[in-house]
Amino acid sequence: MTNREAFLRRMIADGYIMNLDLEPIRELVRLLGNVSNNINQIARKINSGDSLYKDDVAFMQKAYYELLGKVNKILTGLRKITSV
């Protein structure tokens, strides 16, 4: 909370305050940026006439699964919060 009045209003309305760690969301946004950058690089490579290699596909798959793992971890955490 940024000020005491907002804190008091929230306590009166809800009876509790949740303090969320947004670092996993920041990490997710960073990974999304990396994946989109990689997609753009591969698209540029293909559009310039170069071939797409198995290593390129494997690299993108690894990045995708890392991103998917982070999303699932965040969703699991959110489910715990909302079930309280």
Rosetta constraint file for C-alpha pairs under 8 A:
AtomPair CA 1 CA 6 HARMONIC 6.70 0.50
AtomPair CA 1 CA 7 HARMONIC 5.94 0.50
AtomPair CA 2 CA 6 HARMONIC 7.29 0.50
AtomPair CA 2 CA 7 HARMONIC 7.93 0.50
AtomPair CA 3 CA 7 HARMONIC 6.48 0.50
AtomPair CA 4 CA 8 HARMONIC 6.17 0.50
AtomPair CA 5 CA 9 HARMONIC 6.16 0.50
AtomPair CA 6 CA 10 HARMONIC 6.16 0.50
AtomPair CA 7 CA 11 HARMONIC 6.19 0.50
AtomPair CA 8 CA 12 HARMONIC 6.16 0.50
AtomPair CA 9 CA 13 HARMONIC 6.13 0.50
AtomPair CA 10 CA 14 HARMONIC 5.74 0.50
AtomPair CA 10 CA 15 HARMONIC 7.05 0.50
AtomPair CA 10 CA 16 HARMONIC 7.35 0.50
AtomPair CA 10 CA 17 HARMONIC 7.15 0.50
AtomPair CA 11 CA 15 HARMONIC 4.43 0.50
AtomPair CA 11 CA 16 HARMONIC 5.51 0.50
AtomPair CA 11 CA 17 HARMONIC 6.81 0.50
AtomPair CA 22 CA 26 HARMONIC 6.41 0.50
AtomPair CA 23 CA 27 HARMONIC 6.21 0.50
AtomPair CA 24 CA 28 HARMONIC 6.14 0.50
AtomPair CA 24 CA 70 HARMONIC 7.60 0.50
AtomPair CA 24 CA 74 HARMONIC 6.88 0.50
AtomPair CA 25 CA 29 HARMONIC 6.23 0.50
AtomPair CA 25 CA 74 HARMONIC 7.57 0.50
AtomPair CA 26 CA 30 HARMONIC 6.23 0.50
AtomPair CA 27 CA 31 HARMONIC 6.20 0.50
AtomPair CA 28 CA 32 HARMONIC 6.13 0.50
AtomPair CA 28 CA 67 HARMONIC 6.87 0.50
AtomPair CA 28 CA 70 HARMONIC 6.50 0.50
AtomPair CA 28 CA 71 HARMONIC 7.10 0.50
AtomPair CA 29 CA 33 HARMONIC 6.24 0.50
AtomPair CA 30 CA 34 HARMONIC 6.33 0.50
AtomPair CA 31 CA 35 HARMONIC 6.16 0.50
AtomPair CA 31 CA 63 HARMONIC 7.92 0.50
AtomPair CA 31 CA 67 HARMONIC 6.22 0.50
AtomPair CA 32 CA 36 HARMONIC 6.12 0.50
AtomPair CA 32 CA 67 HARMONIC 7.19 0.50
AtomPair CA 33 CA 37 HARMONIC 6.04 0.50
AtomPair CA 34 CA 38 HARMONIC 6.18 0.50
AtomPair CA 35 CA 39 HARMONIC 6.20 0.50
AtomPair CA 35 CA 60 HARMONIC 7.36 0.50
AtomPair CA 35 CA 63 HARMONIC 6.52 0.50
AtomPair CA 35 CA 64 HARMONIC 7.17 0.50
AtomPair CA 36 CA 40 HARMONIC 6.22 0.50
AtomPair CA 37 CA 41 HARMONIC 6.28 0.50
AtomPair CA 38 CA 42 HARMONIC 6.21 0.50
AtomPair CA 38 CA 60 HARMONIC 7.36 0.50
AtomPair CA 39 CA 43 HARMONIC 6.09 0.50
AtomPair CA 39 CA 60 HARMONIC 7.91 0.50
AtomPair CA 40 CA 44 HARMONIC 6.11 0.50
AtomPair CA 41 CA 45 HARMONIC 6.15 0.50
AtomPair CA 42 CA 46 HARMONIC 6.19 0.50
AtomPair CA 42 CA 52 HARMONIC 7.47 0.50
AtomPair CA 42 CA 56 HARMONIC 7.74 0.50
AtomPair CA 43 CA 47 HARMONIC 6.01 0.50
AtomPair CA 44 CA 48 HARMONIC 6.11 0.50
AtomPair CA 45 CA 49 HARMONIC 6.74 0.50
AtomPair CA 45 CA 50 HARMONIC 5.48 0.50
AtomPair CA 45 CA 51 HARMONIC 7.34 0.50
AtomPair CA 45 CA 52 HARMONIC 7.68 0.50
AtomPair CA 46 CA 50 HARMONIC 5.12 0.50
AtomPair CA 46 CA 51 HARMONIC 6.02 0.50
AtomPair CA 46 CA 52 HARMONIC 6.59 0.50
AtomPair CA 52 CA 56 HARMONIC 6.46 0.50
AtomPair CA 52 CA 57 HARMONIC 7.57 0.50
AtomPair CA 53 CA 57 HARMONIC 6.62 0.50
AtomPair CA 54 CA 58 HARMONIC 6.05 0.50
AtomPair CA 55 CA 59 HARMONIC 6.00 0.50
AtomPair CA 56 CA 60 HARMONIC 6.33 0.50
AtomPair CA 57 CA 61 HARMONIC 6.13 0.50
AtomPair CA 58 CA 62 HARMONIC 6.17 0.50
AtomPair CA 59 CA 63 HARMONIC 6.32 0.50
AtomPair CA 60 CA 64 HARMONIC 6.03 0.50
AtomPair CA 61 CA 65 HARMONIC 6.17 0.50
AtomPair CA 62 CA 66 HARMONIC 6.19 0.50
AtomPair CA 63 CA 67 HARMONIC 6.18 0.50
AtomPair CA 64 CA 68 HARMONIC 6.10 0.50
AtomPair CA 65 CA 69 HARMONIC 6.04 0.50
AtomPair CA 66 CA 70 HARMONIC 6.42 0.50
AtomPair CA 67 CA 71 HARMONIC 6.31 0.50
AtomPair CA 68 CA 72 HARMONIC 6.19 0.50
AtomPair CA 69 CA 73 HARMONIC 6.20 0.50
AtomPair CA 70 CA 74 HARMONIC 6.22 0.50
AtomPair CA 71 CA 75 HARMONIC 6.14 0.50
AtomPair CA 72 CA 76 HARMONIC 6.07 0.50
AtomPair CA 73 CA 77 HARMONIC 6.32 0.50
AtomPair CA 74 CA 78 HARMONIC 6.22 0.50
AtomPair CA 75 CA 79 HARMONIC 6.15 0.50
AtomPair CA 76 CA 80 HARMONIC 6.48 0.50
AtomPair CA 77 CA 81 HARMONIC 6.47 0.50
AtomPair CA 78 CA 82 HARMONIC 6.22 0.50
AtomPair CA 79 CA 83 HARMONIC 6.12 0.50
AtomPair CA 80 CA 84 HARMONIC 6.72 0.50
